[in-house]
Amino acid sequence: MLRLILTLAMTLCVCAAAPTNRARVIDNHASYPEGPLWRDGKLYVAEMGADRVSVFENGRKRTFFHRSGCGPTALAPYGDGFLVLCHIEGAVVAVGAGGQARFVRTEDNEGRAFRDPNDCFEDGRGGVYFSDPGLFSRVTRPHGALVHIDAQGVVTRVADELWYPNGVYVDLAHRTLYLSETFRRRVLRYPLNDDGSVAAPSVFFDVSNTPPDRLDPPYREAGPDGLEMDPAGNLYVAIYGEARILKISPAGVYQGQLDEPARYVTNITFDPQGNAYTVGSFDNDTPPFPGQVRFRPAAMLAAVGR
């Protein structure tokens, strides 16, 4: 009998310690959350509706960076701190490790002003690539850009005439940049040159090659938003306005999708164990744009497409 009791106790302990296969909410009071970044055991999230970047550590949330009128949508490692994209302000802000602003850029080195920097990713050489999309409307001509800032703060436009360039991800190992072009509903793949410029792109994935939107009525400006690659090399693509995140194989083949509760899902990131953190808003019209930050265990993502 004692042996049976010990066996049951051990079984319960293992079950309790085992990772759950269910998603859970980390923050149910996020204000238009975007651009999640896992860095040094912490989760950073830009909250556009609150003019702040929040950090989650040891089960607690605190403000890492705040700038009135900024409307941040993403951040990436830069120097010993980060580059924060101020979408509403039309600026990029370099901040130190403690969140203090060091310098602000509002235009490239040719004097062309930023419209509304949106998403970014480190280049592996001390710099950052970021998207600058322009007016969020399909009733426009393609006028967005892909921009690069190097470690010295030199800002160069590397691609032009994109139709709302959005999510940015750099595969550092293969020197390849992935970019969401929202209104063409596709993900582009750019080879990176040694000088930071990009070669001619190819279409990595077309969102039309997936099941139709499950929401009715459809959202007119729906399309691919944030991008991130998991440890296995699958690219995850948040579809803004459709409450889903696509899983795309390294060969560009649709594997399946994660359904999210927030219609305006914006992005996803991973920790070193392959667990995912997703962000999105329920309302993109009315401040403070209520949204959620959610956790999905690695086992749940591995099961997608099986």
PLY file of the C-alpha trace (Angstrom):
ply
format ascii 1.0
element vertex 306
property float x
property float y
property float z
element edge 305
property int vertex1
property int vertex2
end_header
0.00 0.00 0.00
2.81 2.44 0.92
4.49 1.67 -2.40
1.23 2.44 -4.23
0.81 5.74 -2.36
4.38 6.78 -3.20
3.86 5.87 -6.85
0.67 7.94 -7.03
2.38 10.88 -5.31
5.28 10.77 -7.76
2.85 10.61 -10.68
0.98 13.68 -9.40
4.23 15.59 -9.00
5.32 14.83 -12.55
1.92 15.83 -13.92
1.93 19.07 -11.98
5.43 19.94 -13.23
4.75 18.99 -16.84
4.07 21.92 -19.22
0.42 22.47 -19.99
-0.79 22.10 -23.56
-3.17 25.03 -23.21
-2.80 28.72 -23.96
-3.14 31.22 -21.12
-3.45 34.98 -20.79
-0.42 36.84 -19.43
-1.91 40.32 -19.65
-5.62 40.97 -20.09
-5.25 44.76 -19.93
-2.78 45.46 -22.73
-3.32 48.61 -24.79
-2.91 47.74 -28.48
0.00 45.35 -27.86
2.50 44.84 -30.67
6.12 43.89 -31.29
6.78 41.29 -28.55
10.46 40.56 -27.96
12.03 37.92 -25.73
15.40 39.08 -24.44
17.56 37.85 -21.54
14.73 36.06 -19.79
12.28 38.94 -20.14
9.33 39.60 -22.42
9.06 43.14 -23.83
5.80 44.31 -25.41
5.12 47.63 -27.16
1.74 49.13 -26.21
0.83 51.67 -28.85
-2.33 52.81 -27.06
-0.43 53.63 -23.86
2.77 55.23 -25.29
4.88 52.66 -23.48
6.98 49.54 -23.76
6.20 47.10 -20.95
8.43 44.33 -19.65
7.28 41.09 -18.03
9.67 39.46 -15.58
9.12 37.01 -12.72
5.37 37.16 -13.19
5.18 40.95 -12.98
4.63 43.74 -15.49
6.31 47.13 -15.35
6.93 50.06 -17.66
10.32 49.94 -19.36
9.96 52.97 -21.64
7.41 55.77 -21.93
7.25 58.70 -24.35
4.15 60.83 -24.77
2.87 60.75 -28.35
5.20 57.93 -29.35
2.70 55.13 -29.95
5.36 52.36 -29.98
4.78 49.28 -32.09
8.09 47.38 -31.91
11.60 47.27 -30.51
14.82 45.48 -31.38
18.23 45.09 -29.71
20.45 48.08 -30.53
23.76 48.84 -28.85
23.50 47.96 -25.18
19.77 48.72 -25.27
17.06 48.86 -27.90
15.69 50.74 -30.86
12.04 51.63 -30.21
9.75 52.42 -33.14
7.38 55.31 -32.44
4.61 54.60 -34.95
2.39 57.58 -34.06
5.25 60.06 -33.68
6.97 58.99 -36.91
10.31 58.45 -35.18
12.79 55.84 -33.98
14.32 56.22 -30.52
17.55 54.56 -29.35
17.30 53.74 -25.65
19.77 52.38 -23.13
19.45 49.18 -21.16
17.42 51.03 -18.54
14.98 52.56 -21.01
16.46 56.07 -21.11
16.36 57.80 -24.53
19.74 58.43 -26.17
18.85 59.81 -29.57
15.85 60.24 -31.85
15.69 59.99 -35.64
12.74 61.26 -37.67
14.21 60.99 -41.20
16.75 59.04 -43.23
20.15 60.41 -44.20
18.72 61.91 -47.39
16.22 63.97 -45.43
13.13 61.87 -46.18
10.85 61.90 -43.15
9.55 58.69 -41.65
5.79 58.19 -41.96
5.00 55.65 -39.25
7.70 53.07 -38.45
5.98 49.78 -37.73
8.05 46.61 -37.14
11.74 45.83 -36.85
14.43 43.21 -36.38
18.14 43.30 -35.63
20.54 42.80 -38.56
23.17 40.79 -36.65
25.78 43.53 -37.14
24.64 46.11 -34.63
21.96 47.65 -36.81
18.21 47.24 -37.31
15.88 46.88 -40.30
12.42 48.41 -39.95
9.30 48.90 -42.04
7.80 52.34 -42.72
4.44 51.61 -44.35
2.55 54.88 -44.76
-1.22 55.26 -44.89
-3.15 52.24 -43.60
-5.69 51.93 -46.39
-6.18 49.81 -49.48
-7.37 52.95 -51.25
-3.76 53.99 -51.82
-0.89 53.35 -54.17
2.12 51.38 -52.87
4.27 53.97 -51.07
5.89 52.17 -48.12
9.56 51.49 -47.51
12.01 49.13 -45.84
14.63 51.09 -43.90
17.96 50.24 -42.25
19.78 51.99 -39.41
23.35 50.90 -38.79
25.26 50.76 -35.53
26.48 54.33 -36.01
22.97 55.70 -36.55
23.18 56.07 -40.34
19.68 55.60 -41.78
19.20 54.27 -45.33
16.09 53.39 -47.29
16.77 49.97 -48.87
13.45 49.17 -50.62
10.61 51.37 -51.86
7.09 51.33 -53.33
5.83 48.55 -51.09
2.10 48.25 -50.40
2.03 48.58 -46.63
5.24 46.80 -45.57
4.62 45.50 -42.08
6.23 42.61 -40.19
10.02 42.20 -40.44
12.08 39.13 -39.54
15.77 38.50 -40.25
17.07 34.94 -40.48
20.57 35.78 -39.29
22.00 32.34 -40.04
21.02 32.51 -43.71
21.31 36.29 -44.21
17.71 36.52 -45.36
15.04 39.09 -44.53
11.32 38.32 -44.55
8.82 41.14 -44.95
5.01 41.17 -44.80
3.41 43.23 -47.57
-0.01 43.52 -46.01
-2.21 44.75 -48.84
-0.73 42.35 -51.39
-1.32 39.59 -48.79
2.11 38.10 -49.23
5.44 37.58 -47.47
8.54 38.61 -49.40
12.01 37.12 -48.97
15.08 39.31 -49.52
18.69 38.06 -49.65
20.88 40.45 -47.64
24.07 41.92 -49.06
27.21 42.51 -46.99
26.72 46.30 -47.08
23.23 46.08 -45.57
21.40 46.52 -48.87
18.93 43.91 -50.12
18.87 41.92 -53.35
15.72 41.51 -55.45
12.98 39.77 -53.46
10.98 36.67 -54.20
7.52 35.79 -52.91
7.99 33.37 -50.02
4.30 32.88 -49.26
0.93 34.05 -50.57
-1.80 34.20 -47.92
-4.40 33.32 -50.56
-3.01 29.76 -50.36
-4.70 29.21 -46.98
-8.25 28.51 -45.78
-10.59 31.51 -46.06
-11.12 33.94 -43.21
-13.47 32.41 -40.61
-14.81 35.82 -39.55
-17.80 37.54 -41.11
-17.96 40.19 -42.35
-14.34 40.21 -43.56
-12.06 43.09 -42.59
-11.10 45.13 -45.67
-7.53 45.88 -44.56
-6.77 42.33 -43.39
-3.38 40.90 -44.26
-0.05 39.60 -42.96
1.42 41.53 -40.04
4.16 40.40 -37.62
6.59 37.57 -38.41
8.75 35.27 -36.32
10.61 32.00 -36.87
10.45 29.15 -34.38
13.52 27.06 -33.41
12.63 24.51 -36.11
12.70 27.11 -38.88
8.94 27.47 -39.39
7.80 31.03 -40.05
4.72 32.22 -38.15
2.68 34.98 -39.80
0.10 36.98 -37.85
-2.92 37.84 -40.04
-4.23 41.18 -38.84
-8.02 41.44 -38.97
-8.51 37.66 -39.21
-7.62 36.49 -35.66
-5.19 33.83 -36.84
-1.47 33.10 -37.05
-0.22 30.93 -39.91
2.53 28.32 -39.58
4.64 28.15 -42.75
7.37 25.55 -43.31
10.94 26.52 -44.28
9.97 25.58 -47.85
7.08 28.07 -47.85
4.29 25.50 -47.42
1.23 26.17 -45.27
1.19 23.83 -42.23
-1.83 25.05 -40.26
-2.82 27.94 -38.05
-3.41 29.18 -34.52
-6.79 30.78 -33.92
-6.55 33.82 -31.64
-9.36 35.49 -29.67
-8.26 39.01 -30.68
-9.33 39.85 -34.24
-6.47 42.32 -34.70
-3.65 39.92 -33.90
-0.38 41.73 -34.56
2.63 39.57 -33.77
4.29 36.59 -32.12
7.67 35.82 -30.55
9.40 32.78 -29.05
11.54 32.08 -26.02
14.56 29.73 -26.25
12.38 26.73 -25.30
10.07 27.33 -28.26
7.15 28.66 -26.22
5.22 31.40 -28.01
3.89 34.78 -26.90
1.17 36.34 -29.04
-0.30 39.83 -28.98
-3.39 41.44 -30.45
-6.28 43.85 -29.90
-10.03 43.35 -29.80
-10.72 46.91 -30.94
-8.59 49.00 -33.33
-10.87 52.07 -33.35
-11.44 53.18 -29.77
-8.68 54.11 -27.27
-7.18 52.54 -25.24
-7.56 49.72 -27.82
-8.00 46.79 -25.38
-5.94 43.73 -26.12
-4.19 40.68 -24.71
-0.74 39.15 -24.34
-1.00 35.34 -24.47
1.29 32.38 -23.85
1.27 29.19 -25.93
3.48 26.24 -24.92
5.87 24.71 -27.42
3.91 21.44 -27.46
0.84 23.25 -28.74
2.75 24.77 -31.65
4.47 21.51 -32.51
1.02 19.92 -32.88
-0.10 22.43 -35.53
-0.33 20.69 -38.88
-0.05 17.18 -37.50
0 1
1 2
2 3
3 4
4 5
5 6
6 7
7 8
8 9
9 10
10 11
11 12
12 13
13 14
14 15
15 16
16 17
17 18
18 19
19 20
20 21
21 22
22 23
23 24
24 25
25 26
26 27
27 28
28 29
29 30
30 31
31 32
32 33
33 34
34 35
35 36
36 37
37 38
38 39
39 40
40 41
41 42
42 43
43 44
44 45
45 46
46 47
47 48
48 49
49 50
50 51
51 52
52 53
53 54
54 55
55 56
56 57
57 58
58 59
59 60
60 61
61 62
62 63
63 64
64 65
65 66
66 67
67 68
68 69
69 70
70 71
71 72
72 73
73 74
74 75
75 76
76 77
77 78
78 79
79 80
80 81
81 82
82 83
83 84
84 85
85 86
86 87
87 88
88 89
89 90
90 91
91 92
92 93
93 94
94 95
95 96
96 97
97 98
98 99
99 100
100 101
101 102
102 103
103 104
104 105
105 106
106 107
107 108
108 109
109 110
110 111
111 112
112 113
113 114
114 115
115 116
116 117
117 118
118 119
119 120
120 121
121 122
122 123
123 124
124 125
125 126
126 127
127 128
128 129
129 130
130 131
131 132
132 133
133 134
134 135
135 136
136 137
137 138
138 139
139 140
140 141
141 142
142 143
143 144
144 145
145 146
146 147
147 148
148 149
149 150
150 151
151 152
152 153
153 154
154 155
155 156
156 157
157 158
158 159
159 160
160 161
161 162
162 163
163 164
164 165
165 166
166 167
167 168
168 169
169 170
170 171
171 172
172 173
173 174
174 175
175 176
176 177
177 178
178 179
179 180
180 181
181 182
182 183
183 184
184 185
185 186
186 187
187 188
188 189
189 190
190 191
191 192
192 193
193 194
194 195
195 196
196 197
197 198
198 199
199 200
200 201
201 202
202 203
203 204
204 205
205 206
206 207
207 208
208 209
209 210
210 211
211 212
212 213
213 214
214 215
215 216
216 217
217 218
218 219
219 220
220 221
221 222
222 223
223 224
224 225
225 226
226 227
227 228
228 229
229 230
230 231
231 232
232 233
233 234
234 235
235 236
236 237
237 238
238 239
239 240
240 241
241 242
242 243
243 244
244 245
245 246
246 247
247 248
248 249
249 250
250 251
251 252
252 253
253 254
254 255
255 256
256 257
257 258
258 259
259 260
260 261
261 262
262 263
263 264
264 265
265 266
266 267
267 268
268 269
269 270
270 271
271 272
272 273
273 274
274 275
275 276
276 277
277 278
278 279
279 280
280 281
281 282
282 283
283 284
284 285
285 286
286 287
287 288
288 289
289 290
290 291
291 292
292 293
293 294
294 295
295 296
296 297
297 298
298 299
299 300
300 301
301 302
302 303
303 304
304 305
